[in-house]
Amino acid sequence: MYAQANSAQWQDMKHIWGATWSLTPGPLVGPFSVRLTTLTTKKTLSAQDVIPRNWTPKATYTSRLNFA
Protein backbone atom coordinates (compact mmCIF):
# COMPACT_ATOMS: atom_id res chain seq x y z
CA MET A 1 0.00 0.00 0.00
CA TYR A 2 1.10 3.58 -0.44
CA ALA A 3 0.00 7.02 0.71
CA GLN A 4 0.83 10.35 -0.86
CA ALA A 5 2.12 13.26 1.23
CA ASN A 6 -0.47 14.86 3.52
CA SER A 7 -2.89 11.98 2.99
CA ALA A 8 -4.19 9.55 5.59
CA GLN A 9 -5.71 7.32 2.91
CA TRP A 10 -3.69 4.25 1.89
CA GLN A 11 -4.01 2.94 -1.68
CA ASP A 12 -3.28 -0.58 -2.92
CA MET A 13 -0.35 -1.22 -5.24
CA LYS A 14 -0.35 -3.88 -7.96
CA HIS A 15 2.41 -6.52 -7.75
CA ILE A 16 4.14 -6.89 -11.12
CA TRP A 17 7.03 -9.30 -10.52
CA GLY A 18 9.70 -9.87 -7.84
CA ALA A 19 10.21 -6.56 -6.02
CA THR A 20 8.41 -4.53 -8.71
CA TRP A 21 5.10 -2.87 -7.89
CA SER A 22 2.83 -0.55 -9.88
CA LEU A 23 0.76 2.50 -8.88
CA THR A 24 -1.99 3.21 -11.39
CA PRO A 25 -3.76 6.41 -10.30
CA GLY A 26 -2.26 9.74 -11.22
CA PRO A 27 -0.90 12.27 -11.15
CA LEU A 28 1.42 10.99 -8.44
CA VAL A 29 3.11 13.65 -6.32
CA GLY A 30 5.81 12.68 -3.80
CA PRO A 31 6.82 12.16 -1.17
CA PHE A 32 5.23 8.73 -0.71
CA SER A 33 4.96 6.46 2.28
CA VAL A 34 4.86 2.69 1.82
CA ARG A 35 3.14 0.15 4.08
CA LEU A 36 4.08 -3.55 3.88
CA THR A 37 2.25 -6.44 5.56
CA THR A 38 3.47 -10.06 5.68
CA LEU A 39 1.06 -12.72 4.48
CA THR A 40 1.93 -15.22 7.20
CA THR A 41 2.20 -13.19 10.42
CA LYS A 42 0.25 -10.09 9.31
CA LYS A 43 3.05 -7.90 10.75
CA THR A 44 3.02 -4.40 9.23
CA LEU A 45 5.82 -1.88 8.69
CA SER A 46 5.36 1.68 7.42
CA ALA A 47 8.21 3.57 5.73
CA GLN A 48 7.21 7.22 6.04
CA ASP A 49 8.06 9.50 3.07
CA VAL A 50 10.51 6.88 1.75
CA ILE A 51 9.96 7.89 -1.89
CA PRO A 52 11.01 11.54 -2.38
CA ARG A 53 9.26 14.49 -3.97
CA ASN A 54 11.51 14.29 -7.06
CA TRP A 55 10.95 10.55 -7.62
CA THR A 56 11.24 9.01 -11.08
CA PRO A 57 9.57 5.89 -12.53
CA LYS A 58 11.66 2.68 -12.50
CA ALA A 59 14.06 4.11 -9.89
CA THR A 60 15.10 2.24 -6.74
CA TYR A 61 14.61 3.76 -3.28
CA THR A 62 15.93 2.41 0.01
CA SER A 63 14.49 2.28 3.50
CA ARG A 64 16.29 1.13 6.64
CA LEU A 65 13.19 -0.75 7.86
CA ASN A 66 13.39 -4.56 8.03
CA PHE A 67 11.11 -7.32 9.22
CA ALA A 68 12.76 -9.13 12.15
Distance bins in CASP14 RR format, pairs under 12 A and 6 or more apart:
PFRMAT RR
TARGET T0000
AUTHOR 0000-0000-0000
RMODE 2
METHOD distances of the structure
MODEL  1
1 7 0 0 0 0 0 1 0 0 0 0 0
1 9 0 0 0 0 1 0 0 0 0 0 0
1 10 1 0 1 0 0 0 0 0 0 0 0
1 11 1 0 0 1 0 0 0 0 0 0 0
1 12 1 0 1 0 0 0 0 0 0 0 0
1 13 1 0 0 1 0 0 0 0 0 0 0
1 14 0 0 0 0 0 1 0 0 0 0 0
1 15 0 0 0 0 0 1 0 0 0 0 0
1 21 0 0 0 0 1 0 0 0 0 0 0
1 23 0 0 0 0 0 1 0 0 0 0 0
1 32 0 0 0 0 0 1 0 0 0 0 0
1 33 0 0 0 0 1 0 0 0 0 0 0
1 34 1 0 0 1 0 0 0 0 0 0 0
1 35 1 0 1 0 0 0 0 0 0 0 0
1 36 1 0 0 1 0 0 0 0 0 0 0
1 37 1 0 0 1 0 0 0 0 0 0 0
1 44 0 0 0 0 1 0 0 0 0 0 0
1 45 0 0 0 0 0 1 0 0 0 0 0
1 46 0 0 0 0 1 0 0 0 0 0 0
1 47 0 0 0 0 0 1 0 0 0 0 0
2 9 0 0 0 0 0 1 0 0 0 0 0
2 10 1 0 0 1 0 0 0 0 0 0 0
2 11 1 0 1 0 0 0 0 0 0 0 0
2 12 0 0 0 0 1 0 0 0 0 0 0
2 13 1 0 1 0 0 0 0 0 0 0 0
2 14 0 0 0 0 0 1 0 0 0 0 0
2 21 0 0 0 0 1 0 0 0 0 0 0
2 22 0 0 0 0 0 1 0 0 0 0 0
2 23 1 0 0 1 0 0 0 0 0 0 0
2 24 0 0 0 0 0 1 0 0 0 0 0
2 25 0 0 0 0 0 1 0 0 0 0 0
2 26 0 0 0 0 0 1 0 0 0 0 0
2 28 0 0 0 0 1 0 0 0 0 0 0
2 29 0 0 0 0 0 1 0 0 0 0 0
2 30 0 0 0 0 1 0 0 0 0 0 0
2 31 0 0 0 0 0 1 0 0 0 0 0
2 32 1 0 1 0 0 0 0 0 0 0 0
2 33 1 0 0 1 0 0 0 0 0 0 0
2 34 1 0 1 0 0 0 0 0 0 0 0
2 35 1 0 0 1 0 0 0 0 0 0 0
2 36 0 0 0 0 0 1 0 0 0 0 0
2 46 0 0 0 0 0 1 0 0 0 0 0
2 47 0 0 0 0 1 0 0 0 0 0 0
2 48 0 0 0 0 0 1 0 0 0 0 0
2 49 0 0 0 0 0 1 0 0 0 0 0
2 50 0 0 0 0 1 0 0 0 0 0 0
2 51 1 0 0 1 0 0 0 0 0 0 0
2 55 0 0 0 0 0 1 0 0 0 0 0
2 61 0 0 0 0 0 1 0 0 0 0 0
3 9 1 0 0 1 0 0 0 0 0 0 0
3 10 1 0 1 0 0 0 0 0 0 0 0
3 11 1 0 0 1 0 0 0 0 0 0 0
3 12 0 0 0 0 0 1 0 0 0 0 0
3 13 0 0 0 0 0 1 0 0 0 0 0
3 23 0 0 0 0 0 1 0 0 0 0 0
3 28 0 0 0 0 0 1 0 0 0 0 0
3 29 0 0 0 0 0 1 0 0 0 0 0
3 30 0 0 0 0 0 1 0 0 0 0 0
3 31 0 0 0 0 1 0 0 0 0 0 0
3 32 1 0 0 1 0 0 0 0 0 0 0
3 33 1 0 1 0 0 0 0 0 0 0 0
3 34 0 0 0 0 1 0 0 0 0 0 0
3 35 1 0 0 1 0 0 0 0 0 0 0
3 46 0 0 0 0 1 0 0 0 0 0 0
3 47 0 0 0 0 0 1 0 0 0 0 0
3 48 0 0 0 0 1 0 0 0 0 0 0
3 49 0 0 0 0 1 0 0 0 0 0 0
3 50 0 0 0 0 0 1 0 0 0 0 0
3 51 0 0 0 0 0 1 0 0 0 0 0
4 10 0 0 0 0 1 0 0 0 0 0 0
4 11 0 0 0 0 1 0 0 0 0 0 0
4 23 0 0 0 0 1 0 0 0 0 0 0
4 25 0 0 0 0 1 0 0 0 0 0 0
4 26 0 0 0 0 1 0 0 0 0 0 0
4 27 0 0 0 0 1 0 0 0 0 0 0
4 28 1 0 0 1 0 0 0 0 0 0 0
4 29 1 0 0 1 0 0 0 0 0 0 0
4 30 1 0 0 1 0 0 0 0 0 0 0
4 31 0 0 0 0 1 0 0 0 0 0 0
4 32 1 0 0 1 0 0 0 0 0 0 0
4 33 0 0 0 0 1 0 0 0 0 0 0
4 34 0 0 0 0 0 1 0 0 0 0 0
4 49 0 0 0 0 0 1 0 0 0 0 0
4 51 0 0 0 0 1 0 0 0 0 0 0
4 53 0 0 0 0 0 1 0 0 0 0 0
4 55 0 0 0 0 0 1 0 0 0 0 0
5 28 0 0 0 0 0 1 0 0 0 0 0
5 29 1 0 0 1 0 0 0 0 0 0 0
5 30 1 0 1 0 0 0 0 0 0 0 0
5 31 1 0 1 0 0 0 0 0 0 0 0
5 32 1 0 0 1 0 0 0 0 0 0 0
5 33 0 0 0 0 1 0 0 0 0 0 0
5 48 0 0 0 0 0 1 0 0 0 0 0
5 49 1 0 0 1 0 0 0 0 0 0 0
5 50 0 0 0 0 0 1 0 0 0 0 0
5 51 0 0 0 0 1 0 0 0 0 0 0
5 52 0 0 0 0 0 1 0 0 0 0 0
5 53 1 0 0 1 0 0 0 0 0 0 0
5 55 0 0 0 0 0 1 0 0 0 0 0
6 29 0 0 0 0 1 0 0 0 0 0 0
6 30 0 0 0 0 1 0 0 0 0 0 0
6 31 0 0 0 0 1 0 0 0 0 0 0
6 32 0 0 0 0 0 1 0 0 0 0 0
6 33 0 0 0 0 0 1 0 0 0 0 0
6 49 0 0 0 0 0 1 0 0 0 0 0
6 53 0 0 0 0 0 1 0 0 0 0 0
7 25 0 0 0 0 0 1 0 0 0 0 0
7 28 0 0 0 0 0 1 0 0 0 0 0
7 29 0 0 0 0 1 0 0 0 0 0 0
7 30 0 0 0 0 0 1 0 0 0 0 0
7 31 0 0 0 0 0 1 0 0 0 0 0
7 32 0 0 0 0 1 0 0 0 0 0 0
7 33 0 0 0 0 1 0 0 0 0 0 0
7 49 0 0 0 0 0 1 0 0 0 0 0
8 33 0 0 0 0 0 1 0 0 0 0 0
8 35 0 0 0 0 0 1 0 0 0 0 0
8 46 0 0 0 0 0 1 0 0 0 0 0
9 25 0 0 0 0 0 1 0 0 0 0 0
9 33 0 0 0 0 0 1 0 0 0 0 0
9 35 0 0 0 0 0 1 0 0 0 0 0
10 23 0 0 0 0 0 1 0 0 0 0 0
10 32 0 0 0 0 0 1 0 0 0 0 0
10 33 0 0 0 0 1 0 0 0 0 0 0
10 34 0 0 0 0 1 0 0 0 0 0 0
10 35 1 0 1 0 0 0 0 0 0 0 0
10 36 0 0 0 0 0 1 0 0 0 0 0
10 37 0 0 0 0 0 1 0 0 0 0 0
10 44 0 0 0 0 0 1 0 0 0 0 0
10 46 0 0 0 0 1 0 0 0 0 0 0
11 21 0 0 0 0 0 1 0 0 0 0 0
11 22 0 0 0 0 0 1 0 0 0 0 0
11 23 1 0 0 1 0 0 0 0 0 0 0
11 24 0 0 0 0 1 0 0 0 0 0 0
11 25 1 0 0 1 0 0 0 0 0 0 0
11 26 0 0 0 0 0 1 0 0 0 0 0
11 28 0 0 0 0 1 0 0 0 0 0 0
11 32 0 0 0 0 1 0 0 0 0 0 0
11 33 0 0 0 0 0 1 0 0 0 0 0
11 34 0 0 0 0 0 1 0 0 0 0 0
11 35 0 0 0 0 1 0 0 0 0 0 0
12 21 0 0 0 0 1 0 0 0 0 0 0
12 22 0 0 0 0 0 1 0 0 0 0 0
12 23 0 0 0 0 1 0 0 0 0 0 0
12 24 0 0 0 0 1 0 0 0 0 0 0
12 25 0 0 0 0 0 1 0 0 0 0 0
12 34 0 0 0 0 0 1 0 0 0 0 0
12 35 0 0 0 0 0 1 0 0 0 0 0
12 37 0 0 0 0 0 1 0 0 0 0 0
13 19 0 0 0 0 0 1 0 0 0 0 0
13 20 0 0 0 0 0 1 0 0 0 0 0
13 21 1 0 1 0 0 0 0 0 0 0 0
13 22 1 0 0 1 0 0 0 0 0 0 0
13 23 1 0 1 0 0 0 0 0 0 0 0
13 24 0 0 0 0 1 0 0 0 0 0 0
13 25 0 0 0 0 0 1 0 0 0 0 0
13 28 0 0 0 0 0 1 0 0 0 0 0
13 32 0 0 0 0 0 1 0 0 0 0 0
13 33 0 0 0 0 0 1 0 0 0 0 0
13 34 0 0 0 0 1 0 0 0 0 0 0
13 35 0 0 0 0 1 0 0 0 0 0 0
13 36 0 0 0 0 1 0 0 0 0 0 0
13 37 0 0 0 0 0 1 0 0 0 0 0
13 51 0 0 0 0 0 1 0 0 0 0 0
14 20 0 0 0 0 1 0 0 0 0 0 0
14 21 1 0 0 1 0 0 0 0 0 0 0
14 22 1 0 1 0 0 0 0 0 0 0 0
14 23 1 0 0 1 0 0 0 0 0 0 0
14 24 1 0 0 1 0 0 0 0 0 0 0
14 25 0 0 0 0 0 1 0 0 0 0 0
15 21 1 0 1 0 0 0 0 0 0 0 0
15 22 1 0 0 1 0 0 0 0 0 0 0
15 23 0 0 0 0 0 1 0 0 0 0 0
15 36 0 0 0 0 0 1 0 0 0 0 0
15 39 0 0 0 0 0 1 0 0 0 0 0
16 22 1 0 1 0 0 0 0 0 0 0 0
16 23 0 0 0 0 0 1 0 0 0 0 0
16 24 0 0 0 0 0 1 0 0 0 0 0
16 58 0 0 0 0 0 1 0 0 0 0 0
19 34 0 0 0 0 0 1 0 0 0 0 0
19 36 0 0 0 0 0 1 0 0 0 0 0
19 60 0 0 0 0 1 0 0 0 0 0 0
19 61 0 0 0 0 0 1 0 0 0 0 0
19 62 0 0 0 0 0 1 0 0 0 0 0
20 57 0 0 0 0 0 1 0 0 0 0 0
20 58 0 0 0 0 1 0 0 0 0 0 0
20 59 0 0 0 0 0 1 0 0 0 0 0
20 60 0 0 0 0 0 1 0 0 0 0 0
21 32 0 0 0 0 0 1 0 0 0 0 0
21 34 0 0 0 0 1 0 0 0 0 0 0
21 35 0 0 0 0 0 1 0 0 0 0 0
21 36 0 0 0 0 0 1 0 0 0 0 0
21 51 0 0 0 0 0 1 0 0 0 0 0
21 57 0 0 0 0 0 1 0 0 0 0 0
21 58 0 0 0 0 0 1 0 0 0 0 0
21 60 0 0 0 0 0 1 0 0 0 0 0
21 61 0 0 0 0 0 1 0 0 0 0 0
22 28 0 0 0 0 0 1 0 0 0 0 0
22 57 0 0 0 0 1 0 0 0 0 0 0
22 58 0 0 0 0 0 1 0 0 0 0 0
23 29 0 0 0 0 0 1 0 0 0 0 0
23 30 0 0 0 0 0 1 0 0 0 0 0
23 32 0 0 0 0 1 0 0 0 0 0 0
23 34 0 0 0 0 0 1 0 0 0 0 0
23 51 0 0 0 0 1 0 0 0 0 0 0
23 55 0 0 0 0 0 1 0 0 0 0 0
23 57 0 0 0 0 1 0 0 0 0 0 0
26 57 0 0 0 0 0 1 0 0 0 0 0
27 55 0 0 0 0 0 1 0 0 0 0 0
28 51 0 0 0 0 1 0 0 0 0 0 0
28 53 0 0 0 0 0 1 0 0 0 0 0
28 55 1 0 0 1 0 0 0 0 0 0 0
28 56 0 0 0 0 0 1 0 0 0 0 0
28 57 0 0 0 0 1 0 0 0 0 0 0
29 51 0 0 0 0 0 1 0 0 0 0 0
29 52 0 0 0 0 0 1 0 0 0 0 0
29 53 1 0 0 1 0 0 0 0 0 0 0
29 54 0 0 0 0 0 1 0 0 0 0 0
29 55 0 0 0 0 1 0 0 0 0 0 0
30 49 0 0 0 0 1 0 0 0 0 0 0
30 50 0 0 0 0 0 1 0 0 0 0 0
30 51 1 0 0 1 0 0 0 0 0 0 0
30 52 1 0 0 1 0 0 0 0 0 0 0
30 53 1 0 1 0 0 0 0 0 0 0 0
30 54 0 0 0 0 1 0 0 0 0 0 0
30 55 1 0 1 0 0 0 0 0 0 0 0
30 56 0 0 0 0 0 1 0 0 0 0 0
30 61 0 0 0 0 0 1 0 0 0 0 0
31 47 0 0 0 0 0 1 0 0 0 0 0
31 48 0 0 0 0 1 0 0 0 0 0 0
31 49 1 1 0 0 0 0 0 0 0 0 0
31 50 1 0 0 1 0 0 0 0 0 0 0
31 51 1 0 0 1 0 0 0 0 0 0 0
31 52 1 0 1 0 0 0 0 0 0 0 0
31 53 1 0 1 0 0 0 0 0 0 0 0
31 54 0 0 0 0 1 0 0 0 0 0 0
31 55 1 0 0 1 0 0 0 0 0 0 0
31 61 0 0 0 0 0 1 0 0 0 0 0
32 46 0 0 0 0 0 1 0 0 0 0 0
32 47 0 0 0 0 1 0 0 0 0 0 0
32 48 0 0 0 0 1 0 0 0 0 0 0
32 49 1 0 0 1 0 0 0 0 0 0 0
32 50 1 0 0 1 0 0 0 0 0 0 0
32 51 1 1 0 0 0 0 0 0 0 0 0
32 52 0 0 0 0 1 0 0 0 0 0 0
32 53 0 0 0 0 1 0 0 0 0 0 0
32 54 0 0 0 0 0 1 0 0 0 0 0
32 55 1 0 0 1 0 0 0 0 0 0 0
32 59 0 0 0 0 0 1 0 0 0 0 0
32 61 0 0 0 0 1 0 0 0 0 0 0
32 63 0 0 0 0 0 1 0 0 0 0 0
33 45 0 0 0 0 0 1 0 0 0 0 0
33 46 1 0 0 1 0 0 0 0 0 0 0
33 47 1 0 0 1 0 0 0 0 0 0 0
33 48 1 0 1 0 0 0 0 0 0 0 0
33 49 1 0 1 0 0 0 0 0 0 0 0
33 50 1 0 0 1 0 0 0 0 0 0 0
33 51 1 0 0 1 0 0 0 0 0 0 0
33 52 0 0 0 0 0 1 0 0 0 0 0
33 61 0 0 0 0 0 1 0 0 0 0 0
33 63 0 0 0 0 0 1 0 0 0 0 0
33 65 0 0 0 0 0 1 0 0 0 0 0
34 44 0 0 0 0 0 1 0 0 0 0 0
34 45 0 0 0 0 1 0 0 0 0 0 0
34 46 1 0 0 1 0 0 0 0 0 0 0
34 47 1 0 1 0 0 0 0 0 0 0 0
34 48 0 0 0 0 1 0 0 0 0 0 0
34 49 0 0 0 0 1 0 0 0 0 0 0
34 50 1 0 1 0 0 0 0 0 0 0 0
34 51 1 0 0 1 0 0 0 0 0 0 0
34 55 0 0 0 0 0 1 0 0 0 0 0
34 61 0 0 0 0 1 0 0 0 0 0 0
34 62 0 0 0 0 0 1 0 0 0 0 0
34 63 1 0 0 1 0 0 0 0 0 0 0
34 65 0 0 0 0 1 0 0 0 0 0 0
35 43 0 0 0 0 0 1 0 0 0 0 0
35 44 1 0 0 1 0 0 0 0 0 0 0
35 45 1 0 0 1 0 0 0 0 0 0 0
35 46 1 0 1 0 0 0 0 0 0 0 0
35 47 1 0 0 1 0 0 0 0 0 0 0
35 48 0 0 0 0 1 0 0 0 0 0 0
35 50 0 0 0 0 0 1 0 0 0 0 0
35 63 0 0 0 0 0 1 0 0 0 0 0
35 65 0 0 0 0 0 1 0 0 0 0 0
36 42 0 0 0 0 0 1 0 0 0 0 0
36 43 0 0 0 0 1 0 0 0 0 0 0
36 44 1 0 0 1 0 0 0 0 0 0 0
36 45 1 0 1 0 0 0 0 0 0 0 0
36 46 1 0 0 1 0 0 0 0 0 0 0
36 47 1 0 0 1 0 0 0 0 0 0 0
36 50 0 0 0 0 0 1 0 0 0 0 0
36 63 0 0 0 0 1 0 0 0 0 0 0
36 65 0 0 0 0 1 0 0 0 0 0 0
36 66 0 0 0 0 0 1 0 0 0 0 0
36 67 1 0 0 1 0 0 0 0 0 0 0
37 43 1 0 0 1 0 0 0 0 0 0 0
37 44 1 0 1 0 0 0 0 0 0 0 0
37 45 0 0 0 0 1 0 0 0 0 0 0
37 46 0 0 0 0 1 0 0 0 0 0 0
37 67 0 0 0 0 0 1 0 0 0 0 0
38 44 1 0 0 1 0 0 0 0 0 0 0
38 45 0 0 0 0 1 0 0 0 0 0 0
38 66 0 0 0 0 0 1 0 0 0 0 0
38 67 1 0 0 1 0 0 0 0 0 0 0
38 68 0 0 0 0 0 1 0 0 0 0 0
39 67 0 0 0 0 0 1 0 0 0 0 0
40 67 0 0 0 0 0 1 0 0 0 0 0
41 67 0 0 0 0 1 0 0 0 0 0 0
41 68 0 0 0 0 0 1 0 0 0 0 0
42 67 0 0 0 0 0 1 0 0 0 0 0
43 65 0 0 0 0 0 1 0 0 0 0 0
43 66 0 0 0 0 0 1 0 0 0 0 0
43 67 1 0 0 1 0 0 0 0 0 0 0
43 68 0 0 0 0 1 0 0 0 0 0 0
44 65 0 0 0 0 0 1 0 0 0 0 0
44 67 0 0 0 0 1 0 0 0 0 0 0
45 63 0 0 0 0 1 0 0 0 0 0 0
45 64 0 0 0 0 0 1 0 0 0 0 0
45 65 1 0 1 0 0 0 0 0 0 0 0
45 66 0 0 0 0 1 0 0 0 0 0 0
45 67 1 0 0 1 0 0 0 0 0 0 0
45 68 0 0 0 0 1 0 0 0 0 0 0
46 63 0 0 0 0 1 0 0 0 0 0 0
46 65 0 0 0 0 1 0 0 0 0 0 0
47 61 0 0 0 0 1 0 0 0 0 0 0
47 62 0 0 0 0 1 0 0 0 0 0 0
47 63 1 0 1 0 0 0 0 0 0 0 0
47 64 0 0 0 0 1 0 0 0 0 0 0
47 65 1 0 1 0 0 0 0 0 0 0 0
47 66 0 0 0 0 0 1 0 0 0 0 0
47 67 0 0 0 0 0 1 0 0 0 0 0
48 63 0 0 0 0 1 0 0 0 0 0 0
48 64 0 0 0 0 0 1 0 0 0 0 0
48 65 0 0 0 0 1 0 0 0 0 0 0
49 55 0 0 0 0 0 1 0 0 0 0 0
49 61 0 0 0 0 0 1 0 0 0 0 0
49 63 0 0 0 0 1 0 0 0 0 0 0
50 60 0 0 0 0 0 1 0 0 0 0 0
50 61 1 0 1 0 0 0 0 0 0 0 0
50 62 1 0 0 1 0 0 0 0 0 0 0
50 63 1 0 1 0 0 0 0 0 0 0 0
50 64 0 0 0 0 1 0 0 0 0 0 0
50 65 0 0 0 0 1 0 0 0 0 0 0
51 57 0 0 0 0 0 1 0 0 0 0 0
51 59 0 0 0 0 1 0 0 0 0 0 0
51 60 0 0 0 0 0 1 0 0 0 0 0
51 61 1 0 1 0 0 0 0 0 0 0 0
51 62 0 0 0 0 0 1 0 0 0 0 0
51 63 0 0 0 0 1 0 0 0 0 0 0
52 59 0 0 0 0 1 0 0 0 0 0 0
52 61 1 0 0 1 0 0 0 0 0 0 0
52 62 0 0 0 0 0 1 0 0 0 0 0
52 63 0 0 0 0 0 1 0 0 0 0 0
53 61 0 0 0 0 0 1 0 0 0 0 0
54 61 0 0 0 0 0 1 0 0 0 0 0
55 61 1 0 0 1 0 0 0 0 0 0 0
END
